[in-house]
Amino acid sequence: MQSGITVCRTAIAHAALLALCGAAHAQQATPTAPTAPTAEKALAPVTVSAGAEQENPTAPVTGFVAKRALSATKTDTPLIETPQAISVITRDQMEAQGVQTLRQVTAYTAGAVSNYFDSRGDTFKARGGDVTQYLDGMVRFIGYWNDTRPDPYTLERVEFLRGPSSVLYGQGSVGGVLNLTSKRPQAETQREVQVQLGSNARKQIAADMTGKLTQDGEWLYRLVAVGRDSDTQVDHVRDDRVVIAPTVTWKPSAATSLTLQLTHQKDKSGSLIGFFPWQGTQLPNRYGQIPTNTFISEPGWDRYNSESTSWGYLFSHQIDSTWTVRQNLRRSVSDVDYRTLYTSFTANAAQGRPARPVFNADNRTVLRDASWTLGNARMLLVDTQVEGKLRWGEAEHTVLGGLDVQRNHWGQQSWRAVAPAIDVYNPVYGNFTAPSASALARVPSVEQRQLGFYAQDQIKWGRWTATLGLRHDNAKSDTEGRPAAAVNDKAWSKRAGVTYQMDGGWAPYAGYSESFQPLGGANFYGVPFKPQRGEQWEAGVKWQPPGQGISAFAAVYQLREKNRKTTDPTNPLNSLQIGEVKVKGFEAEVQASLARQWDFTVGYAFTDAKISRSNAGDQGTPVASVPKHTASAWLSHRFASEGRGGWTVGAGVRYTGSQWSGTSAISTPAATLADAMVAYDAGDWRVAFNVVNLADKVHITQCLARGDCFYGQARTYTLTSTYRF
């Protein structure tokens, strides 16, 4: 009954917002309001200019440089007017760099750090905090190890908005927002079939087709599909995938658009990460370094198999020349079967074994922990927006009001045990007895709900643009059978910023933003934890010289995140919330596409993240797993006088500085990696050869104070043949 009441309240709230839109429209109506014939007459110039200057922030962009985005304001806004650092990775850049994972999509983006080469998910940090992932403006997944990884081939672009962004998106960390834009139907017919071969016996076929379903263009379609059969750099681990994503757009008029989306994805993989001990990875061991292809789980039992289905719509209706209403909805269902054996964290006091990954006395074998989890997640997301373009005196206002609702559920069944040891230098399998399904124990499910109201005004006055935002969130979380863990957090989030556009395409800016992230659960005494709160000051300058394919920014920022958990010095079973982190940093990035012959991106980030308040004896130390310096540069050149055709060569270098691990016993070393590509275009054909980690450098992406280290991606090559027709 409660579920029905919630759905009813949600429907009423959204209906009320639409009614407000109608009321605003009624107040704006005058005897000279546009009539139906006038609106029809306005369609002509839109059609004529479809291929001209105006960039669509969800449509394809030629080259590496996009100049408009949605993620920073939820409105179609030029990057140069946004008082926050933002990067856009276009489809052309993804194609040139031959990306296979979301980690590779952001590899040349200033300040984005991904420390895990992992089959379970693509995770990111920036500015000392986590980065929350969104798809088409709505959160992409919840919980842990219960969803599929996004396939870059299904994406049109990726936008990385740095820093706290709760004023538009609700709960999230200080790191920022990574918003993925899915491919959508286009009026122009475009079709391609792609065949890809690569290292680790990779075999992939993909197709992307779009165009008109009806001659008048009222109905458009797009179909994206991927099928892959592949091994990985780790023995006995698969990387198989099937994706099918049909999309249909209905445009009964120039003012109305409804896009229906469906995506089904099924992955079969396993344990790329072994949680290997410090010795044998970063620290020396008598028998040398553990090979990067070592698999210490059990063939035939180990797996990370995930399946997800999502469906929804993107709706937009322009009521008149002033008001537009939009509503986006997505329902998603995902299930994961995760089975693994990894280096044990189980302590044994009688044998003097610590609670961290270590070698046995022979320095060859490691004890293993065994784990089996069946995870599932169910999400319902609705975001309703009303946008108005107003003029008061000499100031132009783009006002936005919104209501977004989330209802999420995730649950698990799990089993854990200590498994027999294995020799990591010469693994022999078969001494592990797999459990039956009856051994699985149900874990209490978690129900999460969020209701957020937000308002924003973008004010243009001459060369000045001010952005003001305010949001209120009500986030609830209930754990089955644990009333003490129930959380009902309410919070206001604010944002303010200003930019000034100078001659030559220069635009200095300054801004303030906040974040809000519920933690859930309660302390030892049953008191619920408060949400983490973040706040940031940022100032910088953007540069987009008129008529040139260049977009650049440089930014300095200072932020802090408070209410982090720290150990209670009087009770080791309890946590206090006096933890605080302060981060200061600088970021700069240049993206360019010059005369369609030179494409490049260069980025650098300096991040000084330190623990400013703590009871754990680590006050004043760096935040673990945050490199102070990261840098990257990619350059490609097309040997053709105009358009497609001929040879293209490109190369890039990526640098990640050393990282504090949380202990002086070990640190994560710096790494410099190189990538390269060569491609040939001939009419409808394109053949490309891409190599990641060209020198096949063995590198450690992260070492943790708990005792384990992680390998990065070994040299990987792909040969891709694409036919467009």
NORUR-V365030 format. One record per backbone hydrogen bond with DSSP energy under -1.0 kcal/mol. NH is the residue of the N-H (numbers start at 1). CO is the residue of the C=O. If there is no record, write none. Layout:
BEGIN
nh: <NH:NH>
co: <CO:CO>
END
This chain:
BEGIN
nh: <5:6:7:8:9:10:11:12:13:14:15:16:17:18:19:20:21:22:23:24:25:26:27:28:29:33:39:40:41:42:43:47:48:49:50:52:59:69:74:77:77:79:81:82:84:87:89:94:95:96:97:99:105:106:109:112:113:118:125:126:129:131:132:134:135:136:138:140:154:155:156:157:158:159:160:161:162:163:166:168:169:170:172:175:177:178:179:180:181:183:190:192:193:194:195:196:197:198:199:202:203:204:205:206:207:208:209:210:211:213:214:217:220:221:222:223:224:225:226:227:228:229:231:235:237:239:240:241:242:243:244:245:247:248:249:250:251:257:258:259:260:261:262:263:264:265:266:267:268:272:278:280:281:282:283:288:290:294:301:302:303:304:305:306:307:308:309:310:311:312:313:314:315:316:317:318:319:320:324:325:326:327:328:329:330:331:332:333:334:335:336:337:338:339:340:342:343:344:348:353:356:360:363:366:368:369:370:371:372:373:374:375:376:377:378:379:380:381:382:383:384:385:386:387:388:389:390:392:395:396:397:398:399:400:401:402:403:404:405:406:407:408:409:410:411:413:414:415:417:419:422:424:439:440:441:443:446:447:448:449:450:451:452:453:454:455:456:457:458:459:460:461:464:465:466:467:468:469:470:471:472:473:474:475:476:477:478:480:482:485:486:487:489:491:493:495:496:497:498:499:500:501:502:507:509:510:511:512:513:515:517:521:523:526:529:532:533:534:535:536:537:538:539:540:541:542:543:544:548:550:551:552:553:554:555:556:557:558:559:560:561:562:564:566:568:571:574:576:579:580:581:582:583:584:585:586:587:588:589:590:591:592:593:594:597:598:599:600:601:602:603:604:605:606:607:608:610:611:612:613:620:621:623:625:630:631:632:633:634:635:636:637:638:639:640:646:648:649:650:651:652:653:654:655:656:657:659:668:671:673:675:676:677:678:679:680:681:682:685:686:687:688:689:690:691:692:694:696:701:704:705:707:709:710:712:716:718:719:720:721:722:723:724:725>
co: <1:2:3:4:5:6:7:8:9:10:11:12:13:14:15:16:17:18:19:20:21:22:23:24:25:30:35:36:37:38:40:43:44:45:47:49:56:77:70:69:75:67:78:79:82:160:158:90:91:92:93:94:101:102:106:109:125:116:113:129:126:124:176:178:138:180:135:133:151:152:181:181:89:179:87:177:85:175:514:165:165:166:516:130:161:132:159:134:157:154:210:208:723:206:721:204:719:202:717:198:229:196:227:194:225:192:223:190:221:219:219:214:249:211:247:209:245:207:243:205:241:203:200:293:234:230:268:228:266:226:264:224:222:260:220:258:218:316:250:314:248:312:246:310:244:308:242:306:240:270:707:283:278:278:278:285:280:291:298:298:339:269:337:267:335:265:333:263:331:261:329:259:327:257:325:255:323:323:387:317:385:315:383:313:381:311:379:309:377:307:375:305:373:303:371:369:274:367:353:348:354:365:360:422:419:342:417:340:415:338:413:336:411:334:409:332:407:330:405:328:403:326:401:324:399:322:397:395:392:460:390:458:388:456:386:454:384:452:382:450:380:448:378:446:376:374:441:372:370:368:366:364:436:437:414:412:410:478:408:476:406:474:404:472:402:470:400:468:398:466:396:464:461:499:459:497:457:495:455:493:453:491:451:489:449:487:447:445:479:482:483:477:475:473:471:469:512:467:510:465:508:463:506:542:540:498:538:496:536:534:532:485:527:523:521:517:562:515:560:513:558:511:556:509:554:507:552:505:545:548:591:543:589:541:587:539:585:537:583:535:581:533:579:576:574:568:571:566:564:613:561:610:559:608:557:606:555:604:553:602:551:600:549:598:594:594:636:592:634:590:632:588:630:586:628:584:582:621:580:580:611:618:609:660:605:655:603:653:601:651:599:649:597:647:638:681:679:637:677:635:675:633:673:631:671:629:668:659:656:654:652:691:650:689:648:687:646:685:682:722:680:720:678:718:676:716:674:693:710:708:661:704:276:702:699:692:690:197:688:195:686:193:684:191>
END
